[in-house]
Amino acid sequence: MAKGPVLIDLEDAPQAPSVTEAPPITDPDPIDLPDGRAMQMAARVVTRQPSWLARVFWTTVVAFVTAILSAAAWQMVTGWIERAPLFGWFLTVLVAVLLLTLLMIAMRELGALARLKRIDTLRHKANTALDQNDLAAARDVTDRLVELYETREETRWGRERLDALENDQMDAESLLLLVEAELLAPLDRAAQREVEAAARQVATVTALVPLALADVFAALTANLRMIRRIAEVYGGRTGRLGSWRLTRAVLAHLVATGAVAVGDDMLEPILGGSLLGKLSRRFGEGLVNGALTARVGVAAIEVCRPMAFSAGKRPKARHLVKQALSGLMSRSDT
């Protein structure tokens, strides 16, 4: 073993890498959030107008089935009256009660459709009065809105303020802005609370319930219930046919405005980009479903409201999502 100094030839040693040549450190890839294409496709399918051939086919099928059932019921009742009069008249009473019930259901559905038509007419008249700066038409819209909400306790203070300040308005725009601020403001807040509650419910169920298709069922039922409640807030109580018509109108509005897709561009300003990379996929899907529900709610408010929103008054889906999920995000941060 040598006891002298040891010489190391540095010329042949490999050069150490420079700090400037080191590869950049990348953040973890964010979760693969859905972008709403499924909901966009579903909305287009629902809002697609059937062809004239399909309408003729289904009309013929309904008429044929109705005729067959009516003839069968008539023959059954008359036959039993001949064979056993007591039982035959009992069947006659049952058929009469059934027909009366169907008539009452039809009248209720027609009344619901009439209420929705009334809301649509008021919105059209308000837009026309604003475009033409027609003060008389604006006063007529104001009177109709006051009549529509005269039994609503939450609008009592607004109706009193509107009655005191209405004659001071000199043009249609100022009068309709006053109506929006005094009469519709409490209804707007109530409708936004319904949207926040639905978005929170959908996000929670999607994030916490691991069952297959549970999030789909929860989102469907919550959105339908939210649309119906928003219609009730603005005075357009709906039946079965009215709910279907209103849902089609809301989905058509979403397709027309292109607001059925959501992704990181909407959630990152709310939650922060670093947080999205740390979320579990299930929780991320819950946030996306909640955001989509909020956008459906905003579209429902615009469809059900008897007046269009003025500049700067339209609710933002991003703000509603932030309000709805603020409790969830504060818990997740801790």
C-alpha positions as CSV (number, residue, x, y, z in Angstrom):
1,M,0.0,0.0,0.0
2,A,1.5,3.4,-1.1
3,K,2.0,5.9,1.6
4,G,2.6,8.9,-0.7
5,P,0.0,11.4,-2.0
6,V,-2.6,10.2,-4.4
7,L,-2.9,12.0,-7.7
8,I,-6.3,12.2,-9.5
9,D,-6.4,13.2,-13.2
10,L,-9.4,15.7,-13.4
11,E,-9.1,16.1,-17.2
12,D,-10.7,12.6,-17.7
13,A,-13.4,13.1,-15.1
14,P,-17.0,13.8,-16.3
15,Q,-18.1,17.4,-16.1
16,A,-20.9,18.1,-13.6
17,P,-24.2,19.4,-15.1
18,S,-24.8,23.1,-14.9
19,V,-27.7,24.5,-12.9
20,T,-29.0,26.4,-15.9
21,E,-29.1,23.2,-18.0
22,A,-31.3,21.4,-15.4
23,P,-34.9,20.5,-16.7
24,P,-37.7,22.6,-15.2
25,I,-39.8,21.2,-12.4
26,T,-43.3,20.7,-13.6
27,D,-46.4,20.6,-11.4
28,P,-48.4,17.4,-11.2
29,D,-50.8,17.1,-14.1
30,P,-54.3,18.3,-13.1
31,I,-57.1,15.9,-13.0
32,D,-58.9,15.2,-16.2
33,L,-62.0,17.2,-15.7
34,P,-64.9,16.7,-18.1
35,D,-65.7,19.6,-20.3
36,G,-69.5,19.3,-20.6
37,R,-69.6,17.7,-24.0
38,A,-72.0,15.1,-22.8
39,M,-74.4,17.7,-21.4
40,Q,-74.1,19.7,-24.6
41,M,-75.0,16.6,-26.7
42,A,-78.0,15.9,-24.4
43,A,-79.2,19.5,-24.6
44,R,-79.1,19.4,-28.4
45,V,-81.0,16.1,-28.5
46,V,-83.7,17.4,-26.1
47,T,-84.1,20.7,-28.0
48,R,-84.1,19.1,-31.5
49,Q,-87.4,19.7,-33.2
50,P,-89.1,16.6,-34.5
51,S,-89.8,16.2,-38.2
52,W,-93.3,16.5,-39.6
53,L,-93.3,12.7,-40.3
54,A,-92.5,12.0,-36.6
55,R,-95.3,14.4,-35.5
56,V,-97.8,12.7,-37.8
57,F,-96.7,9.3,-36.7
58,W,-97.1,10.0,-32.9
59,T,-100.3,11.9,-33.4
60,T,-101.8,8.9,-35.3
61,V,-100.5,6.5,-32.6
62,V,-102.1,8.5,-29.8
63,A,-105.4,8.9,-31.7
64,F,-105.5,5.2,-32.5
65,V,-104.7,4.0,-28.9
66,T,-107.3,6.5,-27.5
67,A,-110.0,5.2,-29.9
68,I,-109.2,1.6,-29.1
69,L,-109.3,2.2,-25.4
70,S,-112.5,4.2,-25.6
71,A,-114.3,1.6,-27.7
72,A,-113.1,-1.2,-25.4
73,A,-114.3,0.7,-22.3
74,W,-117.7,1.4,-23.9
75,Q,-118.2,-2.2,-24.9
76,M,-117.2,-3.4,-21.4
77,V,-119.5,-1.0,-19.6
78,T,-122.5,-1.7,-21.8
79,G,-121.9,-5.4,-21.7
80,W,-121.8,-5.5,-17.9
81,I,-124.9,-3.3,-17.7
82,E,-126.8,-6.0,-19.7
83,R,-125.4,-8.9,-17.8
84,A,-125.1,-7.5,-14.3
85,P,-126.7,-4.0,-14.0
86,L,-125.4,-3.2,-10.5
87,F,-121.8,-4.0,-11.4
88,G,-122.2,-2.3,-14.8
89,W,-123.3,0.9,-13.2
90,F,-120.4,0.7,-10.8
91,L,-118.0,0.5,-13.7
92,T,-119.8,3.5,-15.3
93,V,-119.2,5.5,-12.1
94,L,-115.5,4.5,-12.1
95,V,-115.2,5.5,-15.8
96,A,-116.9,8.9,-15.1
97,V,-114.6,9.6,-12.1
98,L,-111.6,8.7,-14.3
99,L,-112.7,11.0,-17.1
100,L,-113.4,13.8,-14.6
101,T,-109.9,13.4,-13.1
102,L,-108.3,13.5,-16.6
103,L,-110.3,16.6,-17.3
104,M,-109.1,18.3,-14.2
105,I,-105.5,17.3,-14.9
106,A,-105.8,18.7,-18.4
107,M,-107.3,22.0,-17.1
108,R,-104.4,22.3,-14.6
109,E,-101.9,21.7,-17.4
110,L,-103.5,24.3,-19.6
111,G,-103.5,26.8,-16.7
112,A,-99.7,26.1,-16.1
113,L,-99.1,26.7,-19.8
114,A,-101.1,29.9,-19.7
115,R,-99.0,31.2,-16.8
116,L,-95.8,30.4,-18.7
117,K,-97.3,32.2,-21.8
118,R,-98.1,35.2,-19.6
119,I,-94.5,35.4,-18.5
120,D,-93.3,35.2,-22.0
121,T,-95.7,37.9,-23.1
122,L,-94.6,40.2,-20.4
123,R,-90.9,39.7,-21.3
124,H,-91.7,40.4,-25.0
125,K,-93.6,43.6,-24.1
126,A,-90.9,44.8,-21.8
127,N,-88.2,44.3,-24.5
128,T,-90.4,46.1,-27.1
129,A,-91.0,49.0,-24.7
130,L,-87.3,49.3,-24.0
131,D,-86.3,49.1,-27.6
132,Q,-88.8,51.7,-28.7
133,N,-88.5,53.8,-25.6
134,D,-92.3,53.6,-25.2
135,L,-93.2,55.0,-21.8
136,A,-96.9,54.0,-22.1
137,A,-96.0,50.4,-22.9
138,A,-93.5,50.4,-20.0
139,R,-96.3,51.6,-17.6
140,D,-98.5,48.9,-18.9
141,V,-95.8,46.3,-18.2
142,T,-95.3,47.7,-14.8
143,D,-99.0,47.5,-14.0
144,R,-99.1,43.9,-15.2
145,L,-96.1,42.9,-13.1
146,V,-97.6,44.6,-10.0
147,E,-100.8,42.7,-10.6
148,L,-98.9,39.4,-11.0
149,Y,-97.0,39.8,-7.7
150,E,-99.7,41.5,-5.7
151,T,-100.2,38.5,-3.4
152,R,-96.4,37.9,-2.8
153,E,-95.4,39.2,0.6
154,E,-91.7,39.5,-0.3
155,T,-92.6,42.1,-3.0
156,R,-94.8,44.3,-0.7
157,W,-92.2,46.8,0.1
158,G,-91.0,47.0,-3.5
159,R,-94.6,47.5,-4.7
160,E,-95.0,50.4,-2.3
161,R,-91.8,52.0,-3.4
162,L,-92.7,51.5,-7.0
163,D,-96.1,53.1,-6.5
164,A,-94.4,56.1,-4.9
165,L,-91.7,56.6,-7.5
166,E,-93.4,55.4,-10.7
167,N,-94.8,58.8,-11.8
168,D,-91.4,60.5,-11.4
169,Q,-89.9,58.4,-14.3
170,M,-89.8,60.2,-17.6
171,D,-88.7,57.4,-20.0
172,A,-89.2,53.7,-20.4
173,E,-85.7,52.7,-19.5
174,S,-85.7,54.5,-16.1
175,L,-89.1,53.0,-15.3
176,L,-88.1,49.5,-16.1
177,L,-84.8,49.9,-14.2
178,L,-86.9,51.0,-11.2
179,V,-89.2,47.9,-11.6
180,E,-86.1,45.7,-11.7
181,A,-84.5,47.2,-8.7
182,E,-87.6,47.4,-6.5
183,L,-89.9,44.7,-7.6
184,L,-87.8,41.9,-9.1
185,A,-84.7,42.2,-6.9
186,P,-86.1,40.0,-4.0
187,L,-87.3,37.4,-6.5
188,D,-83.8,37.4,-8.2
189,R,-82.2,36.7,-4.8
190,A,-84.6,33.9,-4.1
191,A,-83.9,32.3,-7.5
192,Q,-80.2,32.6,-7.0
193,R,-80.5,30.8,-3.6
194,E,-82.3,28.0,-5.4
195,V,-79.4,27.7,-7.9
196,E,-76.8,27.7,-5.1
197,A,-78.7,25.0,-3.2
198,A,-79.0,22.8,-6.3
199,A,-75.3,23.2,-7.3
200,R,-74.2,22.4,-3.7
201,Q,-76.4,19.3,-3.7
202,V,-75.1,18.0,-7.0
203,A,-71.5,18.6,-6.1
204,T,-71.8,16.9,-2.8
205,V,-73.6,13.8,-4.1
206,T,-71.2,13.4,-7.0
207,A,-68.2,13.7,-4.7
208,L,-69.4,11.5,-1.8
209,V,-71.6,8.8,-3.4
210,P,-69.5,6.2,-5.2
211,L,-72.5,4.4,-6.7
212,A,-72.6,4.2,-10.5
213,L,-75.0,6.6,-12.2
214,A,-75.9,8.1,-8.8
215,D,-74.4,11.5,-9.9
216,V,-76.4,11.4,-13.1
217,F,-79.6,10.7,-11.3
218,A,-78.8,13.4,-8.7
219,A,-77.9,16.0,-11.3
220,L,-81.0,15.2,-13.4
221,T,-83.5,15.4,-10.5
222,A,-81.8,18.4,-8.9
223,N,-81.8,20.4,-12.2
224,L,-85.4,19.6,-12.9
225,R,-86.5,20.6,-9.4
226,M,-84.4,23.7,-9.6
227,I,-86.0,24.8,-12.9
228,R,-89.5,24.2,-11.5
229,R,-88.7,26.2,-8.3
230,I,-87.2,29.1,-10.3
231,A,-90.4,29.2,-12.4
232,E,-92.5,29.2,-9.2
233,V,-90.3,32.1,-7.8
234,Y,-91.2,34.2,-10.8
235,G,-94.9,33.2,-10.8
236,G,-94.9,30.6,-13.6
237,R,-96.0,27.5,-11.7
238,T,-95.7,24.5,-14.0
239,G,-97.4,21.2,-14.5
240,R,-95.9,18.2,-16.2
241,L,-96.3,19.6,-19.7
242,G,-95.2,23.0,-18.5
243,S,-92.1,21.6,-16.9
244,W,-91.1,19.8,-20.1
245,R,-91.7,22.9,-22.2
246,L,-89.7,25.0,-19.7
247,T,-86.9,22.5,-19.6
248,R,-86.7,22.5,-23.4
249,A,-86.6,26.3,-23.4
250,V,-83.8,26.4,-20.8
251,L,-81.7,23.8,-22.7
252,A,-82.3,25.6,-26.0
253,H,-81.1,28.8,-24.3
254,L,-77.9,27.0,-23.1
255,V,-77.2,25.7,-26.6
256,A,-77.8,29.1,-28.2
257,T,-75.5,30.9,-25.8
258,G,-72.9,28.1,-25.8
259,A,-72.8,27.9,-22.0
260,V,-73.1,24.1,-21.6
261,A,-69.3,23.5,-21.4
262,V,-67.2,24.0,-18.3
263,G,-63.7,23.2,-17.4
264,D,-60.5,24.5,-15.9
265,D,-61.1,28.0,-17.4
266,M,-64.0,28.4,-15.1
267,L,-62.9,26.5,-12.0
268,E,-59.3,27.7,-11.8
269,P,-60.2,31.4,-11.0
270,I,-62.6,30.1,-8.3
271,L,-60.4,27.4,-6.7
272,G,-56.9,28.3,-7.8
273,G,-54.7,26.3,-10.3
274,S,-52.6,24.7,-7.6
275,L,-55.6,23.3,-5.9
276,L,-57.0,21.7,-9.1
277,G,-53.8,19.6,-9.3
278,K,-54.4,18.2,-5.8
279,L,-58.1,17.3,-6.1
280,S,-59.3,13.8,-6.4
281,R,-61.0,12.9,-9.6
282,R,-64.3,12.3,-7.8
283,F,-64.2,15.7,-6.1
284,G,-63.3,17.4,-9.4
285,E,-66.3,15.8,-11.1
286,G,-68.5,17.1,-8.3
287,L,-67.2,20.6,-8.9
288,V,-67.8,20.3,-12.6
289,N,-71.3,19.0,-12.1
290,G,-72.0,21.8,-9.6
291,A,-70.7,24.4,-12.1
292,L,-72.9,23.0,-14.9
293,T,-75.9,23.1,-12.6
294,A,-75.2,26.7,-11.8
295,R,-75.1,27.5,-15.6
296,V,-78.4,25.7,-16.0
297,G,-79.8,27.8,-13.2
298,V,-78.7,31.0,-14.7
299,A,-80.3,30.0,-18.0
300,A,-83.5,29.1,-16.1
301,I,-83.5,32.5,-14.4
302,E,-83.2,34.3,-17.8
303,V,-86.0,32.2,-19.3
304,C,-88.4,32.4,-16.4
305,R,-87.8,36.1,-15.5
306,P,-90.6,38.4,-16.8
307,M,-88.0,41.0,-17.8
308,A,-84.6,40.7,-19.3
309,F,-81.7,41.7,-17.1
310,S,-80.2,45.2,-17.6
311,A,-76.5,45.7,-18.1
312,G,-74.5,44.4,-15.2
313,K,-77.4,42.8,-13.4
314,R,-77.2,39.4,-14.9
315,P,-76.1,36.7,-12.3
316,K,-72.8,35.1,-13.0
317,A,-72.5,31.3,-12.9
318,R,-69.0,31.7,-11.5
319,H,-70.2,33.8,-8.6
320,L,-73.0,31.3,-7.8
321,V,-70.6,28.4,-7.9
322,K,-68.3,30.2,-5.5
323,Q,-71.1,31.0,-3.1
324,A,-72.5,27.5,-3.3
325,L,-69.2,25.7,-2.8
326,S,-67.6,28.2,-0.4
327,G,-68.2,25.9,2.6
328,L,-66.8,22.9,0.8
329,M,-63.7,24.7,-0.2
330,S,-63.0,26.1,3.2
331,R,-63.2,22.6,4.7
332,S,-61.0,21.2,2.0
333,D,-58.3,23.9,2.5
334,T,-58.2,23.0,6.2
